[in-house]
Amino acid sequence: MRVAHVITRMIIGGAQENTLLNCLDLMHDFGDDVLLITGKEVGPEGDLLSQGRAGELPICKLDHLRRSIHPVHDIKGRAELRDAIRKFKPDVVHTHSAKGGILGRAVAWSEHVPAIIHSVHGAPFHQYQPTLTRTLYRTCERWAAKRCHHMVCVADAMTDLMVDAKVAPREMFTTIYSGMNVEPFLHASEHRDRVRKRFGLSDDAIVIGKIARLFHLKGHDDLISAAAQVVKQVPQVRFLLVGDGVLREPLNRRIESLGLSEHFVFSGLVPPDEVPSLIGAMDALVHTSYREGLARALPQALIAGRPVISYDVDGAREVAISGETGFLIPPGDIDQLAQSITKLSTDRDMRLQMGRAGQRRFTDQFRHQTMTRRIRELYERVLKGTPA
């Protein structure tokens, strides 16, 4: 079949990696003709396509498909998208992200594309937005939902959120977990000594990692507050922050003001293929984001055999299972966050047991081949007009 994927921008991020793997699998495993349609805009997260991972995947970059709302660019971007879809003549248009999702569905619907699918990697509306903004995004999503045949959510929690917001009825949604190349994570521990040496982490250090942009609502401040409690009981603990962003300097200043500089290491921005080795240097992973569909870092750490500590937001509870694969705690509960980190830092057997449980449970579930097979089955059902 002919499949066009539409996504606003190909930054280094979970939704983008998911989309790229899906495109490549459709080409290599199923022999489909695939076109990736995206904007040229990138950000401080980095450009995923510049790393050459797309291989021979045909890519159409649109000048006016941009993340922020802009009437002129949006009108021109819609026209560019219409021309690209008319030229490619897809059987399926699969959209991702807020802007790409709304414009992509609108254009594909007007062009009578036989199967229009939208992936919800994370809802564009959330409780931390101004009421007017949240209402606008919710209204746009309801409108766009009427212009596609089915939607894919990366977690059951995303389906619940969209249904509760009356975006679409439950039968419009299917949960398909975001896939990844699991093999490097299964071998992550092989890099442990090398990476620790690179960052000056001693053999006896207990390394708690966090993988996230240094950005608002990612919860780095909470982790720093918890760290101030943890280091009093576990002086050998170290926190490895993977990622970069606008908050790096403010976070650095706060760490210094609390006298925690020797306990924190910043990796800076790293390409996705370095993430497995960085997880291999960790003893556990913490995720303190206040909103996220299902952070890829959580299953990545578990597949690598590392337990996780996560705020109970969106899809996190589907992988962070308290007492089995780690700890799930209420968002913003600094004391419980500190206690959970302390427990894992002081109990090696617990870390190993929880890590192994996560690896056994989630490795096959998060293989990108599993994701693509299920997505393509969905395409076939929609094209045949059978219930998804």
C-alpha positions as CSV (number, residue, x, y, z in Angstrom):
1,M,0.0,0.0,0.0
2,R,1.0,3.7,-0.3
3,V,1.3,5.3,3.1
4,A,2.0,9.0,3.9
5,H,3.0,9.9,7.4
6,V,2.6,13.6,8.4
7,I,4.3,15.1,11.4
8,T,5.0,18.7,12.2
9,R,8.8,18.5,12.8
10,M,11.4,15.7,13.1
11,I,13.2,16.8,16.3
12,I,14.9,14.3,18.5
13,G,11.9,13.0,20.5
14,G,9.8,9.9,21.2
15,A,7.0,10.6,18.7
16,Q,9.5,11.3,16.0
17,E,11.5,8.2,16.6
18,N,8.2,6.2,16.7
19,T,7.2,7.6,13.3
20,L,10.6,7.1,11.7
21,L,10.7,3.4,12.8
22,N,7.2,2.9,11.6
23,C,8.0,4.3,8.1
24,L,11.1,2.2,7.8
25,D,9.4,-1.0,8.9
26,L,6.6,-0.5,6.4
27,M,9.2,-0.2,3.6
28,H,11.5,-3.0,4.6
29,D,9.1,-5.5,6.2
30,F,6.0,-5.0,4.1
31,G,7.3,-3.5,0.8
32,D,5.0,-0.5,1.1
33,D,5.6,2.8,-0.7
34,V,6.1,5.3,2.1
35,L,6.4,9.1,2.2
36,L,7.3,11.1,5.3
37,I,5.9,14.7,5.1
38,T,7.3,17.1,7.7
39,G,8.2,20.7,8.3
40,K,11.7,22.1,8.1
41,E,11.5,23.6,11.6
42,V,13.7,22.1,14.4
43,G,14.5,23.2,17.9
44,P,17.1,22.9,20.7
45,E,16.2,19.2,20.9
46,G,18.1,18.6,17.7
47,D,17.2,17.2,14.2
48,L,16.5,13.5,14.0
49,L,16.9,13.4,10.2
50,S,20.3,15.0,10.2
51,Q,21.8,11.8,11.7
52,G,21.2,9.8,8.5
53,R,18.9,7.3,10.2
54,A,16.1,7.8,7.6
55,G,18.2,5.9,4.9
56,E,16.4,5.7,1.6
57,L,13.0,6.9,3.1
58,P,11.5,9.5,0.8
59,I,11.0,12.8,2.7
60,C,9.0,15.8,1.7
61,K,9.8,18.9,3.7
62,L,7.2,21.7,3.7
63,D,8.4,25.3,4.2
64,H,5.2,26.4,6.0
65,L,4.3,23.5,8.2
66,R,5.3,24.9,11.6
67,R,4.6,24.1,15.3
68,S,3.2,27.5,16.4
69,I,-0.1,28.8,15.3
70,H,0.3,31.4,12.5
71,P,-2.6,32.1,10.1
72,V,-0.4,32.9,7.0
73,H,2.0,29.9,7.5
74,D,-0.9,27.6,8.3
75,I,-2.9,28.5,5.2
76,K,0.3,28.0,3.0
77,G,1.2,24.9,4.9
78,R,-2.2,23.4,4.2
79,A,-1.8,24.2,0.5
80,E,1.7,22.6,0.5
81,L,0.3,19.5,2.3
82,R,-2.6,19.2,-0.2
83,D,-0.2,19.3,-3.2
84,A,2.1,16.7,-1.6
85,I,-0.9,14.3,-0.9
86,R,-2.3,14.8,-4.4
87,K,1.1,14.0,-6.0
88,F,1.7,10.9,-3.8
89,K,-1.9,9.6,-4.0
90,P,-1.7,7.6,-0.7
91,D,-4.0,4.8,0.4
92,V,-3.3,5.8,4.0
93,V,-2.5,9.1,5.6
94,H,-1.2,8.7,9.1
95,T,-0.8,11.9,11.1
96,H,1.1,12.8,14.3
97,S,1.5,15.8,16.6
98,A,-1.0,18.7,17.1
99,K,-0.4,20.8,14.0
100,G,0.4,18.0,11.6
101,G,-2.5,16.1,13.0
102,I,-5.1,18.8,12.5
103,L,-3.9,20.0,9.0
104,G,-3.1,16.5,7.9
105,R,-6.5,15.1,8.7
106,A,-8.3,18.1,7.2
107,V,-6.4,17.8,3.9
108,A,-6.6,14.1,3.7
109,W,-10.4,14.1,4.4
110,S,-11.0,16.8,1.7
111,E,-8.9,14.7,-0.7
112,H,-11.0,11.6,0.1
113,V,-8.0,9.5,1.2
114,P,-9.3,5.9,1.8
115,A,-7.8,5.5,5.3
116,I,-6.9,8.4,7.6
117,I,-5.3,7.5,11.0
118,H,-4.1,9.8,13.7
119,S,-1.6,8.9,16.5
120,V,-2.0,10.5,19.9
121,H,1.5,10.6,21.4
122,G,0.3,13.1,24.1
123,A,-2.8,15.2,24.3
124,P,-2.2,18.8,23.1
125,F,-4.5,20.1,25.9
126,H,-3.7,19.7,29.6
127,Q,-4.5,21.1,33.0
128,Y,-1.4,23.4,33.1
129,Q,-2.6,25.5,30.2
130,P,-4.7,28.7,30.4
131,T,-8.4,27.8,30.2
132,L,-8.8,29.5,26.8
133,T,-5.9,27.7,25.3
134,R,-7.0,24.3,26.6
135,T,-10.6,24.9,25.3
136,L,-9.2,25.9,21.9
137,Y,-7.1,22.8,21.5
138,R,-9.8,20.5,22.8
139,T,-12.2,22.0,20.2
140,C,-9.7,21.6,17.4
141,E,-9.2,18.0,18.3
142,R,-12.9,17.3,18.4
143,W,-13.2,18.9,14.9
144,A,-10.2,16.9,13.5
145,A,-11.5,13.6,15.0
146,K,-14.5,13.8,12.7
147,R,-12.0,13.9,9.8
148,C,-10.3,10.6,10.3
149,H,-11.3,7.0,10.4
150,H,-9.4,5.8,13.5
151,M,-6.9,7.0,16.2
152,V,-4.0,5.2,17.8
153,C,-3.0,6.0,21.4
154,V,0.4,5.1,22.9
155,A,-1.2,4.2,26.2
156,D,-4.7,3.3,27.5
157,A,-4.5,6.5,29.7
158,M,-4.4,8.6,26.5
159,T,-7.6,6.9,25.3
160,D,-9.3,7.6,28.6
161,L,-8.2,11.3,28.5
162,M,-9.4,11.8,24.9
163,V,-12.7,10.0,25.6
164,D,-13.3,12.0,28.8
165,A,-12.7,15.2,26.9
166,K,-15.3,14.1,24.4
167,V,-12.9,14.2,21.5
168,A,-14.3,11.0,20.1
169,P,-16.1,7.8,21.3
170,R,-14.0,5.0,22.7
171,E,-14.5,2.8,19.7
172,M,-12.5,5.3,17.6
173,F,-9.3,4.4,19.6
174,T,-6.8,1.6,19.7
175,T,-3.8,1.4,22.0
176,I,-0.6,0.5,20.3
177,Y,2.5,1.1,22.4
178,S,5.3,3.2,20.9
179,G,7.9,0.8,19.5
180,M,11.7,1.0,19.6
181,N,14.7,-1.0,18.8
182,V,15.0,-3.0,22.0
183,E,18.3,-4.8,21.3
184,P,20.6,-2.0,22.3
185,F,18.8,-1.7,25.6
186,L,19.1,-5.4,26.3
187,H,22.9,-5.0,26.0
188,A,23.0,-1.6,27.8
189,S,25.0,-3.0,30.8
190,E,28.0,-3.7,28.5
191,H,28.7,0.0,28.4
192,R,28.5,0.6,32.1
193,D,32.2,1.0,33.0
194,R,33.0,3.1,29.9
195,V,30.2,5.6,30.4
196,R,30.8,5.9,34.1
197,K,34.4,6.7,33.5
198,R,33.5,9.2,30.8
199,F,31.3,11.2,33.3
200,G,33.6,10.7,36.3
201,L,31.3,8.3,38.1
202,S,33.0,6.0,40.5
203,D,32.3,2.2,40.7
204,D,30.6,2.6,44.0
205,A,28.3,5.5,43.0
206,I,24.6,4.8,42.9
207,V,23.5,6.5,39.7
208,I,19.9,7.7,39.4
209,G,19.2,8.9,35.8
210,K,16.6,11.2,34.3
211,I,16.1,11.5,30.5
212,A,14.2,14.5,29.5
213,R,14.5,17.9,27.9
214,L,15.5,20.6,30.5
215,F,12.2,22.3,30.1
216,H,9.1,23.3,32.0
217,L,6.8,20.6,33.4
218,K,9.5,18.0,33.2
219,G,10.0,18.1,37.0
220,H,13.7,18.6,37.3
221,D,13.2,21.1,40.1
222,D,11.3,18.3,42.0
223,L,14.2,15.9,41.5
224,I,16.7,18.5,42.9
225,S,14.5,19.1,45.9
226,A,14.3,15.3,46.6
227,A,18.0,15.0,46.0
228,A,18.7,17.3,48.9
229,Q,17.0,14.8,51.2
230,V,18.5,11.7,49.6
231,V,22.2,12.7,49.8
232,K,21.9,13.0,53.5
233,Q,21.3,9.3,53.8
234,V,23.1,8.1,50.6
235,P,26.1,10.3,50.1
236,Q,27.4,8.1,47.2
237,V,24.2,8.8,45.1
238,R,24.7,10.7,41.8
239,F,22.1,12.1,39.5
240,L,22.8,11.8,35.7
241,L,20.5,14.3,33.8
242,V,20.4,13.3,30.1
243,G,19.2,16.1,27.8
244,D,19.4,19.8,27.3
245,G,17.2,22.8,27.1
246,V,16.3,26.3,28.2
247,L,16.4,25.5,31.9
248,R,20.0,24.3,32.1
249,E,21.4,27.4,33.7
250,P,18.6,28.0,36.2
251,L,18.8,24.3,37.3
252,N,22.6,24.5,37.6
253,R,22.3,27.6,39.8
254,R,19.8,25.9,42.1
255,I,22.0,22.8,42.4
256,E,24.9,25.0,43.3
257,S,22.9,27.0,45.9
258,L,21.9,23.7,47.6
259,G,25.5,22.5,47.7
260,L,24.7,19.5,45.4
261,S,27.1,20.2,42.5
262,E,29.2,17.0,43.2
263,H,26.0,14.9,43.1
264,F,24.7,16.1,39.6
265,V,26.1,15.4,36.2
266,F,24.6,16.9,33.0
267,S,25.2,14.9,29.8
268,G,23.9,17.6,27.4
269,L,22.1,16.8,24.3
270,V,22.8,13.3,23.0
271,P,21.7,11.4,19.9
272,P,19.2,8.6,20.4
273,D,21.7,5.9,19.7
274,E,23.7,6.9,22.8
275,V,20.7,6.6,25.2
276,P,21.1,2.8,25.8
277,S,24.7,3.2,26.9
278,L,23.7,6.0,29.2
279,I,21.0,3.9,30.8
280,G,23.6,1.1,31.1
281,A,25.6,3.5,33.5
282,M,22.5,4.0,35.7
283,D,21.2,2.0,38.6
284,A,17.6,3.3,38.3
285,L,15.7,5.9,36.3
286,V,13.4,8.6,37.6
287,H,10.7,10.3,35.6
288,T,9.1,13.4,37.2
289,S,7.3,14.9,34.2
290,Y,3.9,16.4,35.0
291,R,2.5,15.4,31.6
292,E,3.5,12.9,28.9
293,G,1.6,10.3,27.0
294,L,4.0,7.5,27.9
295,A,7.6,8.5,28.2
296,R,9.8,6.2,26.2
297,A,12.5,6.5,28.9
298,L,10.4,4.3,31.2
299,P,10.2,1.2,29.0
300,Q,13.7,1.8,27.8
301,A,15.1,1.6,31.3
302,L,13.0,-1.4,32.1
303,I,14.1,-3.3,29.0
304,A,17.7,-2.5,30.1
305,G,16.9,-4.1,33.5
306,R,16.7,-0.9,35.5
307,P,13.8,-0.1,37.9
308,V,11.9,3.1,37.5
309,I,10.4,5.7,39.7
310,S,7.7,7.8,38.1
311,Y,5.0,10.3,38.8
312,D,1.6,8.8,38.3
313,V,0.7,10.8,35.1
314,D,-0.9,9.7,31.9
315,G,0.4,6.3,30.8
316,A,3.2,5.9,33.4
317,R,1.2,3.4,35.5
318,E,1.1,1.0,32.6
319,V,4.8,0.3,33.0
320,A,5.8,1.7,36.4
321,I,4.1,-0.8,38.6
322,S,4.7,-0.1,42.3
323,G,6.4,-3.0,44.1
324,E,7.0,-4.9,40.8
325,T,9.0,-2.7,38.3
326,G,9.6,0.3,40.5
327,F,7.6,3.0,42.3
328,L,4.6,5.1,41.1
329,I,4.1,8.2,43.2
330,P,1.7,11.2,43.2
331,P,3.0,14.2,41.1
332,G,4.7,16.8,43.2
333,D,5.1,14.6,46.3
334,I,8.8,15.4,47.0
335,D,9.0,13.4,50.2
336,Q,7.7,10.2,48.6
337,L,10.0,10.8,45.7
338,A,13.0,11.1,48.0
339,Q,11.9,8.0,50.0
340,S,11.6,5.9,46.8
341,I,15.0,7.0,45.5
342,T,16.5,6.2,48.9
343,K,14.9,2.7,48.9
344,L,16.3,1.8,45.6
345,S,19.7,3.4,46.3
346,T,20.2,1.3,49.4
347,D,18.8,-2.0,48.2
348,R,20.7,-3.6,45.4
349,D,18.7,-6.8,45.4
350,M,15.5,-4.8,45.0
351,R,16.9,-2.9,42.1
352,L,17.9,-6.2,40.3
353,Q,14.6,-7.9,41.0
354,M,12.5,-5.0,39.8
355,G,14.7,-4.4,36.7
356,R,14.5,-8.1,35.7
357,A,10.7,-8.1,36.2
358,G,10.4,-5.1,33.9
359,Q,12.7,-6.6,31.3
360,R,10.7,-9.8,31.1
361,R,7.3,-8.0,31.0
362,F,8.0,-5.3,28.4
363,T,10.7,-6.3,26.0
364,D,8.5,-7.9,23.4
365,Q,5.6,-5.4,23.9
366,F,7.8,-2.5,22.9
367,R,9.6,-3.9,19.9
368,H,9.1,-1.6,16.9
369,Q,8.3,-4.6,14.7
370,T,5.3,-5.4,17.1
371,M,4.1,-1.8,16.8
372,T,4.3,-1.6,13.0
373,R,2.6,-5.0,12.6
374,R,-0.3,-3.9,14.7
375,I,-0.5,-0.5,12.9
376,R,-0.5,-2.1,9.5
377,E,-3.2,-4.5,10.5
378,L,-5.2,-1.4,11.5
379,Y,-4.6,0.1,8.1
380,E,-5.9,-3.1,6.5
381,R,-9.0,-3.2,8.6
382,V,-9.9,0.5,7.9
383,L,-9.3,0.0,4.2
384,K,-11.6,-3.0,4.2
385,G,-14.2,-1.2,6.2
386,T,-14.1,-3.8,9.0
387,P,-14.3,-2.7,12.7
388,A,-11.0,-1.8,14.2
